[in-house]
Amino acid sequence: MKLSRRTSWFLAAFGVWSLIIWTTFVKNLWKDSGGQAFVNGDHAQPTAFFWVHLLLAVTSLVLGIAVGAVGVRGLRGPRARTAD
């Protein structure tokens, strides 16, 4: 399957965006001061809220990295074929 350069750039940019957004989300989840993520602010006692949102973030990170990798492969593909 061939991807256009525009599509490849979009997918690569989406991967970077996803990495930035979800990494920031996990950092903010860990620093939760509202008491939703941890019982009484004790990091040894995470709540269901924490686990659900951590699973959401990890899943989104993995999918974002996969999409970004497809974009990067699409960008590198034509260059590798012309070198042959």
Backbone as a chain_set.jsonl record, in Angstrom:
{"seq": "MKLSRRTSWFLAAFGVWSLIIWTTFVKNLWKDSGGQAFVNGDHAQPTAFFWVHLLLAVTSLVLGIAVGAVGVRGLRGPRARTAD", "coords": {"N": [[0.844, -1.17, 0.0], [0.573, 2.185, -0.849], [1.286, 5.292, 0.588], [0.418, 8.704, 0.464], [2.666, 11.523, 0.551], [1.673, 13.612, 2.037], [-0.269, 12.358, 3.65], [1.397, 10.601, 5.024], [3.026, 12.414, 6.448], [1.039, 13.539, 8.062], [0.27, 11.317, 9.637], [2.674, 10.747, 10.961], [3.021, 13.14, 12.386], [0.746, 13.001, 13.981], [1.432, 10.846, 15.595], [3.585, 11.92, 17.074], [2.246, 14.027, 18.354], [0.378, 12.567, 19.88], [2.11, 11.194, 21.586], [3.204, 13.34, 23.068], [0.884, 14.52, 24.258], [-0.334, 12.374, 25.754], [1.725, 11.558, 27.433], [2.034, 13.829, 28.995], [-0.484, 13.798, 30.169], [-0.354, 11.471, 31.778], [1.67, 12.243, 33.568], [0.354, 14.37, 34.853], [-1.77, 12.967, 35.963], [-0.417, 11.399, 37.806], [0.455, 13.381, 39.547], [-1.856, 14.131, 40.8], [-3.855, 16.271, 42.634], [-6.366, 16.52, 43.462], [-7.481, 14.369, 44.711], [-8.719, 12.283, 43.38], [-7.285, 10.281, 42.057], [-5.754, 8.919, 43.926], [-6.137, 7.444, 47.147], [-6.647, 9.607, 49.706], [-4.418, 11.04, 48.813], [-2.312, 9.282, 48.963], [0.115, 7.576, 47.345], [0.438, 4.876, 47.402], [-2.015, 3.772, 47.404], [-3.811, 3.526, 44.884], [-6.772, 4.546, 43.103], [-9.779, 3.294, 41.457], [-10.338, 5.117, 39.462], [-7.771, 6.061, 38.826], [-6.585, 3.699, 37.699], [-8.237, 3.158, 35.496], [-7.884, 5.471, 33.936], [-5.144, 5.397, 33.557], [-4.915, 3.061, 32.019], [-6.331, 3.905, 29.755], [-4.6, 5.956, 28.882], [-2.182, 4.538, 28.375], [-2.997, 2.758, 26.369], [-3.718, 4.607, 24.364], [-1.233, 5.798, 23.957], [0.261, 3.636, 22.905], [-1.195, 3.092, 20.539], [-0.89, 5.575, 19.279], [1.882, 5.642, 18.866], [2.12, 3.483, 17.127], [0.643, 4.4, 14.904], [2.176, 6.647, 14.265], [4.546, 5.356, 13.554], [3.762, 4.05, 11.209], [3.368, 6.291, 9.62], [6.017, 7.313, 9.51], [7.296, 5.212, 8.207], [5.965, 5.405, 5.799], [6.985, 7.818, 4.895], [9.686, 7.237, 4.616], [9.696, 5.182, 2.803], [9.486, 5.726, -0.144], [12.027, 6.87, -0.631], [13.772, 4.77, -0.016], [13.115, 2.94, -2.012], [13.861, 4.244, -4.374], [16.575, 4.225, -4.169], [17.355, 1.704, -4.823]], "CA": [[0.0, 0.0, 0.0], [1.328, 3.426, -0.91], [0.713, 6.455, 1.257], [0.92, 9.969, -0.061], [3.566, 12.204, 1.496], [0.821, 14.403, 2.929], [-0.834, 11.42, 4.628], [2.505, 10.109, 5.857], [3.377, 13.489, 7.385], [-0.043, 13.648, 9.032], [0.352, 10.185, 10.565], [3.868, 10.937, 11.789], [2.722, 14.249, 13.305], [-0.221, 12.493, 14.953], [2.181, 10.017, 16.544], [4.316, 12.822, 17.974], [1.22, 14.71, 19.151], [-0.143, 11.603, 20.839], [3.161, 10.963, 22.573], [3.284, 14.518, 23.939], [-0.36, 14.701, 25.011], [-0.604, 11.313, 26.727], [2.783, 11.594, 28.448], [1.643, 14.917, 29.894], [-1.655, 13.345, 30.92], [0.087, 10.527, 32.817], [2.369, 13.035, 34.586], [-0.654, 15.09, 35.635], [-2.515, 11.971, 36.729], [0.433, 11.016, 38.931], [0.535, 14.513, 40.473], [-3.23, 14.491, 41.145], [-4.022, 16.896, 43.949], [-7.797, 16.568, 43.754], [-7.88, 13.205, 45.489], [-9.437, 11.282, 42.6], [-6.417, 9.198, 41.61], [-5.191, 8.177, 45.056], [-6.869, 7.583, 48.405], [-6.019, 10.591, 50.599], [-3.133, 11.472, 48.269], [-1.298, 8.247, 49.212], [0.413, 6.908, 46.083], [0.402, 3.424, 47.596], [-3.414, 3.355, 47.307], [-4.481, 4.087, 43.707], [-8.208, 4.289, 42.988], [-10.227, 2.783, 40.162], [-10.17, 6.251, 38.556], [-6.376, 6.028, 38.39], [-6.322, 2.545, 36.842], [-8.97, 3.328, 34.232], [-7.243, 6.519, 33.152], [-3.817, 4.916, 33.172], [-5.138, 2.131, 30.913], [-6.684, 4.748, 28.608], [-3.397, 6.654, 28.428], [-1.23, 3.578, 27.821], [-3.567, 2.304, 25.1], [-3.593, 5.703, 23.405], [0.191, 5.931, 23.636], [0.653, 2.529, 22.028], [-1.809, 3.316, 19.234], [-0.249, 6.748, 18.688], [3.211, 5.247, 18.396], [1.927, 2.623, 15.947], [0.231, 5.265, 13.797], [3.352, 7.431, 13.913], [5.498, 4.474, 12.87], [3.251, 3.877, 9.844], [3.676, 7.531, 8.925], [7.459, 7.39, 9.258], [7.592, 4.229, 7.156], [5.467, 5.971, 4.551], [7.914, 8.875, 4.47], [10.976, 6.639, 4.257], [9.498, 4.188, 1.758], [9.883, 6.113, -1.507], [13.468, 7.111, -0.681], [14.448, 3.475, -0.027], [12.87, 2.287, -3.293], [14.603, 4.913, -5.431], [17.993, 3.924, -4.005], [17.621, 0.365, -5.357]], "C": [[0.894, 1.238, 0.0], [0.563, 4.532, -0.197], [1.265, 7.711, 0.595], [1.828, 10.609, 0.992], [2.751, 13.009, 2.495], [0.231, 13.513, 4.029], [0.24, 10.906, 5.576], [2.921, 11.154, 6.883], [2.309, 13.645, 8.463], [0.044, 12.538, 10.075], [1.555, 10.312, 11.495], [3.635, 12.038, 12.822], [1.723, 13.814, 14.372], [0.467, 11.639, 16.009], [2.937, 10.865, 17.549], [3.344, 13.526, 18.906], [0.687, 13.781, 20.24], [0.864, 11.331, 21.95], [3.246, 12.118, 23.572], [2.058, 14.626, 24.839], [-0.518, 13.644, 26.101], [0.495, 11.189, 27.771], [2.477, 12.675, 29.477], [0.462, 14.504, 30.762], [-1.25, 12.413, 32.065], [0.826, 11.276, 33.925], [1.374, 13.772, 35.471], [-1.51, 14.141, 36.475], [-1.722, 11.571, 37.969], [0.492, 12.118, 39.982], [-0.842, 14.964, 40.959], [-3.32, 15.065, 42.552], [-5.488, 16.954, 44.353], [-8.303, 15.377, 44.537], [-8.647, 12.152, 44.709], [-8.572, 10.065, 42.285], [-5.897, 8.328, 42.753], [-6.009, 8.448, 46.313], [-6.074, 8.489, 49.329], [-4.636, 11.037, 50.117], [-2.004, 10.48, 48.46], [-1.063, 7.451, 47.928], [0.46, 5.388, 46.206], [-1.019, 2.879, 47.457], [-4.103, 3.998, 46.106], [-5.954, 3.681, 43.668], [-8.531, 3.69, 41.623], [-10.102, 3.871, 39.095], [-8.755, 6.253, 37.974], [-6.137, 4.906, 37.389], [-7.016, 2.675, 35.495], [-8.267, 4.357, 33.35], [-5.819, 6.15, 32.744], [-3.935, 3.948, 31.989], [-5.49, 2.897, 29.637], [-5.438, 5.412, 28.019], [-2.405, 5.7, 27.775], [-1.72, 3.065, 26.468], [-3.415, 3.372, 24.023], [-2.141, 5.95, 23.012], [0.641, 4.859, 22.652], [0.081, 2.731, 20.625], [-1.188, 4.52, 18.524], [1.128, 6.43, 18.137], [3.099, 4.375, 17.145], [1.546, 3.458, 14.723], [1.411, 6.116, 13.328], [4.378, 6.604, 13.16], [5.055, 4.209, 11.426], [3.562, 5.121, 9.02], [5.15, 7.656, 8.578], [7.863, 6.397, 8.169], [7.113, 4.713, 5.802], [6.382, 7.053, 4.008], [9.242, 8.301, 3.978], [10.873, 5.693, 3.06], [9.949, 4.613, 0.369], [11.384, 6.333, -1.655], [14.221, 5.778, -0.782], [14.275, 2.783, -1.376], [13.663, 2.933, -4.418], [16.097, 4.628, -5.351], [18.351, 2.566, -4.617], [18.006, 0.393, -6.785]], "O": [[1.856, 1.319, 0.764], [-0.648, 4.682, -0.362], [2.435, 7.766, 0.216], [1.759, 10.272, 2.174], [3.102, 13.078, 3.673], [0.236, 13.885, 5.203], [0.018, 10.792, 6.781], [3.143, 10.83, 8.05], [2.627, 13.856, 9.634], [-0.093, 12.799, 11.27], [1.457, 10.014, 12.685], [4.004, 11.893, 13.987], [1.837, 14.21, 15.532], [0.117, 11.704, 17.188], [2.934, 10.568, 18.744], [3.585, 13.613, 20.11], [0.564, 14.184, 21.397], [0.497, 11.251, 23.122], [3.348, 11.896, 24.779], [2.188, 14.804, 26.05], [-0.804, 13.98, 27.25], [0.227, 10.757, 28.891], [2.641, 12.466, 30.679], [0.414, 14.825, 31.949], [-1.743, 12.548, 33.185], [0.63, 10.977, 35.103], [1.525, 13.8, 36.693], [-1.924, 14.491, 37.58], [-2.286, 11.421, 39.053], [0.57, 11.831, 41.176], [-0.976, 16.072, 41.477], [-2.917, 14.432, 43.527], [-5.815, 17.386, 45.458], [-9.449, 15.378, 44.986], [-9.178, 11.216, 45.305], [-9.072, 8.941, 42.25], [-5.632, 7.141, 42.566], [-6.51, 9.555, 46.512], [-4.943, 8.166, 49.694], [-3.778, 11.376, 50.932], [-0.852, 10.792, 48.156], [-1.951, 6.728, 47.477], [0.515, 4.691, 45.193], [-1.214, 1.665, 47.399], [-4.899, 4.921, 46.28], [-6.327, 2.607, 44.14], [-7.668, 3.594, 40.751], [-9.792, 3.571, 37.942], [-8.572, 6.429, 36.77], [-5.546, 5.139, 36.334], [-6.438, 2.334, 34.463], [-8.079, 4.132, 32.154], [-5.353, 6.564, 31.683], [-3.134, 4.015, 31.056], [-4.996, 2.567, 28.559], [-5.25, 5.426, 26.803], [-1.844, 6.02, 26.727], [-0.936, 2.952, 25.526], [-3.025, 3.069, 22.895], [-1.855, 6.274, 21.86], [1.329, 5.156, 21.675], [0.791, 2.562, 19.634], [-0.982, 4.49, 17.311], [1.495, 6.899, 17.06], [3.892, 4.515, 16.214], [2.074, 3.241, 13.633], [1.618, 6.284, 12.126], [5.011, 7.098, 12.227], [5.891, 4.152, 10.524], [3.969, 5.021, 7.863], [5.495, 8.062, 7.468], [8.682, 6.716, 7.307], [7.757, 4.472, 4.781], [6.538, 7.188, 2.794], [9.843, 8.82, 3.037], [11.869, 5.439, 2.383], [10.742, 3.9, -0.247], [11.954, 6.015, -2.699], [15.187, 5.663, -1.536], [15.193, 2.106, -1.841], [14.1, 2.236, -5.334], [16.81, 4.77, -6.343], [19.521, 2.305, -4.899], [18.261, -0.656, -7.377]]}, "num_chains": 1, "name": "protein.A"}
